[in-house]
C-alpha cells in the first residue's frame, strides 16, 4: 500500500481506492454471459413452443 499523509489526511492511489483494477477481460465476460443467456432463452423457447 502506498498511502501517504498529506497535511491532515491520507491519500492513496485510484487503483487502491477501488480495491483492484478492471481490465478489458471484464467486457468479454459480460458479452459472453449475455450471449449465453440469450442462447439459453432461445433453447427454452424452442423446447417449450416448438
Secondary structure, 3 states (H helix, E strand, C coil): CCCEEECCEEECCHHHHCCCCCCCHHHHHHHHHHHHHHHHHHHHHHHHHC
